[in-house]
């Protein structure tokens, strides 16, 4: 029984990481809201499931593994996209998991998920400003090309920081909210698998 209890979290983590990798590959642009090089996906959903069912550390591990898998099978951003996705996802899953672990109720889960989404949105600004966008600018035509894409949506955009605050931060928060809503919809049906209680009531 002890061996099974040790193996189950590892197996669930591996499964959720693989699902996260697949979801990461199913990203799509929303050019009416944000430049098309910023993609929408729900790949943090498995990490949130892991944080709520196994704990925040497992949620962050899912973020790490799904990005390693994505870099291996689908990498197209010089690795920086996966690094930044991991950092933001780890903030989301870590914050949500830490809050939920203190008091495991539905109300706390809502608060935890929204707090995680907000933390991820705030973290996206320095992560993009200091890491991802400088690398993209160096590799794909300079910062002027990046700013031009934002100015197509709002001609008044004058700086990268302003673009990140106006576009990326709310977009990242919205991604977290979508992940959270999906989590609340599927958590209970998946609970027997996540908690190792197949054949028992969730």
N, C-alpha and C positions, 0 to 999 in steps of 0.2 A: 504493500500500500504506500509506504514512504517513497519507494522508487517511482511509482506511478504519479504521486503528488509532485515529485521533482521534475518528471518528464513532461507533464501536462502543460505547465507554463511555457516551457521551451517550444513545445509543439504548436501551441496557440500563437506564440510570438512569431514563429517561422511562417505559419499560415497567414497571419495578418500582414507580415512583411511582404509576402509574395502578392497578396491582394493589393497592398498599397503600391507596389511597383507597377502592377497592371493598370491601376487607376491613374497613376502618374503619367503613363503613356497615352491615356485617353484624354489628355488636355485639349483645350480648344480656346480660340481667341474670342474676345468680345470687343471688337474694334470700335463700337459705338460708345463704350465706356472708358476704355484704356487702350494704349497702343498695343498692336497685335503681338508684339514680342513678349508681352506679359500674358500668360495663359491662365485660364480657369481650370481647376481640377478639384477633385474631392479626395485626394490621396492621403490627407491627414485623418480621414474617417477611421481607418483601421488603427491608427495610433491612439485616437481618442477611445476607441473600444478597448484597447489594451490597457490604457491608463485607468479606466473605470473598472475593468474586471480584474486586472492583475496588479495594478499600481503604477505610479508615474514613471518609475525607472523602465518598466517594460514598454510603456508608451514611447519613451525616448529611444529605446533600442529598436522599436519598429521603424521609427523615423530614420535611424541610421542604416538599418539593413535594407529598407526599401530604396533608399538613395544609392547605396552601393550596388544593388541589383540594377537600378535604372541606369547608373553610369556604365555598368558593364554591358547591358543589352541595348541601351537606347541613348547613350550619352551623346549630346550634340552641342554642349555649351562649355567646352573646355574644362568640365568638372566643376566650375564655379557655381553653376545653377544648382547642382546637386548639393554642394556644400551649404549654400544659402538656404535651400529648401529644408535641409536637415536642421539648421540652426533655428529657423522660424517654426518648423514643426515641433522641434523639441521644446521650445518655449510654450507653444500651445498645449501640447500633451502634458508637459511637466507641471505647468501652473494648474491646469484643470484637474489633473490627477492628485496633486497635493491638497487642493481645496476639498475635493470629493472624499478623499481618504479620511478626513477629520470627522465627517458626519454623512453617512451614506443614505441620503434620502433623495427623492425626486427633485425637491426644491433646491437642494444643495447641488445636484447634478446640473440643473439649469444655470445656477449662479456660477458654478465652476466652469462650465463650457463657455459662457459669455465672457468670464474673466480671462480664460485662456485665449479666446479669440481676440479680445482687446489687447492682451499682452503681446500676442503675435503681431497684431497690426502695428503697435508701437515699435516693436523690435525690428519690423521690416524696414523702417526708415534708416537707422544706422547701418544695418546689414547691407542694404542696397547701396547706400551712399558711400560706404567705405570699402565694400568688397565687390559686389556683383557689377555695378555700373562702371566703375573704373576699368575692370577687366574687359567688359563688353565694349567700352569706348576704345580701348587700345586695340582690340581685335577686329572690330566691325565698323570702322569709319569715323571714330572720334565722338566726343560728347555733343558736338553740334548736331550730328545726325540723330542722336537720341532725343535731344531737346526739340528738334524739328517735328518728331513724331508726336510729342505732347502738344506742340503748338497747333497741330492740325485739329486737335480737340478744343484747345483754348489758346488763342493767339497771344494772350497776356502772360503766358508762362515765361518767366525770365531766368529761373535757376533750377538746377536739379533738385535741390532741397524742396523748393516750392512744388515741383511736380510730384515728388514722393509724398509730400503732405496732403496735397489735394487729390491725387489719383491713387497712388499705391496703398496708402494707409487705409482709406475706407474700403478699397477693393479687397485688401487682405482680411479686413474685419468681416466683410461680407462672405468671403470664402470660409472663414471660421464658423460663421453662423450657419451656413449651408451644411457644413460638416456636422455641426451640432444637431441640427434638425434631423438629418439622416440618422445620426446615432440614436436619437430618442425614438425614431420610428422602428429601428431594427434591433435595438439592444435586447429587449425582452424576448423576441423570438430566438435570438442567438444565444441567450443566456445559458441554456443547457450545455452548449458547445464551449462557450468561453469559460464556464465554471466547472466543466467536467461532470455535468449532471445529466447526460443523455439518458432518456428513459424515465427521468424524474420530473416533477413539475418545476417550472422555472420560478 
